[in-house]
Amino acid sequence: MKSILLIGQSNMAGRGFMEDVPPIYNEHIHMLRNGRWQMMAEPLNVDRHVAGVGPAASFAQAWTEDHPGESIGLIPCAEGGSSIDEWTPDRILTRHAISEARFAMETSELVGILWHQGESDSYGGRYETYKEKVCTLFNHLRKELNAPDIPIIMGELGEYLGESGFGKSAVEYKQINEVLADVAHSEEHTYLVTSKGLTANPDGIHMDAVSQRKFGLRYYEAFSKRKDVLDLFDQEDEWMEKTKNRVLTKNEQIFVQTSRLVLGESTFEEFSTFITTIQESK
């Protein structure tokens, strides 16, 4: 199985409202939780009780479409509100991400790292030292994971920042994005993904769920093509419609119905009827 490490702050963890997009269920997409690979369900990066939709699910779904019959595992290690200074080599977030990645590498091949962070550093001139710090982090990860050529995909900060809500203080997001572009240009195996056209939740700082689905597709395009993605992805809306209408496998249907039962959204009698029906359809 291939695996992907997810690091950064809340927009990588995901704060998109769950009810705003159809869920993605895929028996070939797994998440690392409690030391075990489990079938993915959002929110997959539960750094806070308010975690929601992030970019990783659509990234992984797109990956499975290009690799039929194969599986991919997601390693959630993003932390909402974290600054770049909390991602230095000696700090707990970096140590935790390396530890989780190494654990995942016992049963998978780590093939990529997705990074989204910078809102917490978009004021007070912090962008001036951002490149040195993020490059130090990336070099440290590659060294510690013995993966010198692993692609690291970075996402731009949202163009909606600096205007309202919690995002109003992020007035230097453009400067951070310029630094990210410089990093992508100067560092090997490091790529940038545009945030053009993406929109925010009412809080003004977190990308909404639809934007997160599109962002994940752009991350995958950069990962699969090993190139920067600097413009809108033409098939984003078409892909989302196709994914919404995807027919679930029997294992995926059982996963969904079991979840509904445990969450009190269906009765045991309804669940038993479903199981009987699906068994008889074999």
C-alpha positions in Angstrom: 0.0 0.0 0.0 1.1 3.6 -0.7 0.8 6.2 1.9 0.7 10.1 2.1 1.7 12.2 5.1 -0.6 15.2 5.9 1.0 18.1 7.8 0.3 21.8 8.4 -2.5 23.6 10.1 -6.2 23.7 10.1 -6.9 23.9 6.3 -4.9 20.7 5.9 -6.7 19.1 8.8 -10.0 20.3 7.3 -12.7 22.6 8.6 -15.1 22.3 5.6 -18.7 21.7 6.7 -19.5 18.0 6.3 -23.1 18.6 5.1 -21.9 20.8 2.2 -20.5 17.9 0.0 -21.4 14.3 -0.6 -19.2 12.0 1.5 -16.4 10.0 -0.1 -16.4 6.3 0.8 -13.8 4.0 -0.8 -12.6 0.7 0.5 -9.2 1.3 -1.1 -8.6 4.5 0.9 -7.4 4.1 4.5 -6.5 6.4 7.4 -4.0 5.7 10.2 -5.9 5.8 13.5 -4.8 4.2 16.8 -2.0 2.5 15.0 -4.3 0.7 12.6 -5.3 1.3 9.0 -9.0 1.9 8.9 -11.3 2.6 6.0 -11.3 6.4 5.6 -14.2 8.5 6.8 -14.3 12.2 7.3 -13.2 14.0 9.4 -10.0 12.0 9.0 -7.6 14.5 10.7 -9.4 14.9 14.1 -7.1 17.5 15.6 -10.1 19.3 17.1 -13.7 18.5 17.8 -14.6 20.9 14.9 -12.6 19.0 12.3 -14.3 18.6 9.0 -13.6 18.2 5.2 -10.0 18.7 4.1 -8.2 18.2 0.8 -6.9 14.7 1.4 -10.1 12.7 0.7 -10.5 14.0 -2.9 -6.7 13.6 -3.4 -7.0 10.0 -2.4 -10.1 9.3 -4.4 -8.4 10.7 -7.5 -5.4 8.5 -6.8 -7.5 5.4 -6.7 -9.0 6.2 -10.0 -5.5 6.2 -11.5 -4.5 3.0 -9.6 -7.5 0.6 -9.8 -7.4 -2.2 -7.4 -4.6 -0.6 -5.3 -4.9 1.0 -1.9 -3.6 4.3 -0.4 -3.3 5.3 3.3 -3.5 8.7 4.7 -1.4 9.7 7.7 -3.1 12.7 9.5 -0.7 14.9 11.4 -1.9 18.5 10.8 -2.6 20.7 13.8 -5.0 23.6 13.6 -3.5 27.0 14.5 0.1 25.9 14.4 2.8 28.3 13.3 5.9 27.5 11.3 7.9 27.8 14.6 5.9 24.8 15.9 7.2 22.8 12.9 10.9 23.1 13.7 12.8 19.7 13.8 12.9 19.6 17.6 9.2 20.5 18.3 6.5 18.0 19.1 4.4 18.3 15.9 7.4 17.5 13.7 8.5 14.6 15.9 4.9 13.3 16.0 4.6 13.4 12.2 7.9 11.6 11.7 6.9 9.0 14.3 3.5 8.4 12.6 5.1 8.2 9.2 7.7 5.7 10.3 5.0 3.6 11.9 3.0 3.7 8.6 6.1 2.8 6.7 6.1 -0.6 8.4 3.1 -1.6 6.3 3.2 0.9 3.4 5.4 2.8 1.1 5.4 6.6 1.8 5.2 8.3 -1.6 4.3 11.9 -0.8 3.8 14.7 1.7 1.0 17.3 1.6 1.7 20.6 3.3 -0.7 23.5 4.0 0.3 26.1 6.6 0.9 29.8 6.8 -2.2 31.6 8.0 -0.7 31.8 11.5 2.4 33.5 10.0 0.6 36.0 7.7 1.2 39.1 9.8 4.0 41.0 11.5 6.6 40.4 8.9 7.0 36.7 9.7 7.1 35.9 5.9 10.7 37.3 5.9 12.0 34.2 7.7 9.4 31.7 6.4 11.4 30.3 3.6 14.4 29.3 5.7 12.1 27.6 8.3 10.0 25.7 5.8 13.0 24.5 3.9 14.6 23.4 7.1 11.5 21.4 7.9 11.3 19.8 4.5 15.0 18.8 4.5 14.6 17.4 8.0 11.6 15.3 7.0 13.3 13.9 3.9 16.4 13.0 5.9 14.6 11.4 8.9 12.3 9.4 6.7 15.2 8.4 4.4 13.2 9.8 1.4 15.4 12.4 -0.3 13.3 12.5 -3.5 9.8 12.3 -2.0 7.5 14.9 -3.5 6.2 17.6 -1.1 3.1 19.4 -2.4 2.4 22.9 -0.9 -0.9 24.7 -1.2 -1.2 28.5 -1.5 -3.1 30.4 1.2 -6.6 31.4 0.3 -7.1 34.6 -1.6 -10.0 35.5 0.6 -7.7 36.1 3.6 -7.3 39.5 5.2 -10.9 40.5 4.7 -13.2 39.2 7.4 -13.7 37.1 10.5 -10.7 35.1 11.9 -8.9 35.7 8.6 -8.9 39.4 8.9 -5.5 39.5 10.6 -3.8 37.4 7.8 -2.9 40.6 5.9 0.4 39.2 4.6 -0.9 36.0 3.0 0.3 37.3 -0.5 3.8 37.5 0.8 3.6 33.9 2.2 2.3 32.7 -1.2 5.3 34.5 -2.8 7.6 32.6 -0.5 5.9 29.3 -1.3 6.4 30.0 -5.0 10.1 30.7 -4.3 10.4 27.4 -2.4 8.8 25.5 -5.2 11.2 27.1 -7.7 14.4 26.6 -5.7 13.8 23.2 -4.0 13.8 19.9 -5.9 10.8 17.6 -5.7 8.7 20.5 -4.2 5.6 21.8 -5.9 3.0 24.5 -5.5 -0.8 24.4 -5.9 -2.9 27.5 -6.6 -5.8 28.6 -4.4 -7.4 30.6 -7.2 -11.2 30.7 -7.0 -11.4 28.9 -3.6 -13.7 30.3 -1.0 -14.1 30.4 2.7 -16.5 29.4 5.5 -18.2 32.3 7.2 -15.3 32.5 9.6 -13.1 34.0 6.8 -10.1 31.7 7.4 -11.1 28.1 6.7 -11.8 26.9 3.2 -15.3 25.6 2.6 -16.0 22.0 1.8 -16.5 22.4 -2.0 -13.2 24.3 -2.2 -11.4 21.6 -0.2 -12.6 19.0 -2.7 -11.2 21.1 -5.5 -8.0 21.8 -3.6 -7.4 18.1 -3.1 -7.7 17.5 -6.9 -5.1 20.2 -7.5 -2.8 18.6 -5.0 -3.2 15.3 -6.8 -2.6 16.9 -10.2 0.7 18.4 -8.9 1.6 15.1 -7.2 0.9 12.9 -10.2 2.4 15.2 -12.8 5.3 16.3 -10.6 4.7 20.0 -11.5 3.2 23.1 -10.1 -0.5 23.7 -10.6 -0.9 27.4 -11.1 -4.4 27.6 -12.6 -7.8 26.2 -12.2 -8.2 22.4 -12.9 -10.6 22.2 -15.8 -12.5 19.1 -14.7 -13.1 20.0 -11.1 -16.9 20.4 -11.2 -17.3 17.4 -13.6 -15.2 15.2 -11.2 -17.2 16.2 -8.2 -20.5 15.3 -10.0 -19.0 12.0 -11.1 -17.9 11.2 -7.6 -21.3 12.1 -6.1 -22.9 9.5 -8.4 -20.3 6.7 -7.8 -22.0 3.4 -7.0 -20.7 2.0 -3.7 -19.3 -1.5 -3.4 -20.9 -3.9 -1.0 -18.1 -3.4 1.6 -18.6 0.4 1.3 -22.4 0.0 1.7 -21.9 -2.1 4.9 -19.5 0.5 6.2 -22.0 3.2 5.7 -24.9 1.3 7.2 -22.8 0.2 10.2 -21.9 3.9 10.8 -25.5 5.0 10.6 -26.5 2.3 13.1 -23.8 3.3 15.6 -24.7 7.0 15.3 -28.3 6.3 15.9 -29.4 7.2 12.4 -31.0 3.9 11.8 -32.5 1.1 13.9 -31.0 -2.4 14.4 -34.0 -3.8 12.6 -33.3 -1.6 9.5 -29.6 -2.6 9.7 -30.5 -6.3 9.9 -32.8 -6.0 6.9 -30.0 -4.4 4.9 -27.5 -7.1 5.8 -29.9 -9.8 4.8 -30.7 -8.1 1.5 -27.1 -7.6 0.6 -26.1 -11.1 1.5 -28.9 -12.5 -0.7 -27.6 -10.4 -3.6 -24.3 -12.2 -3.7 
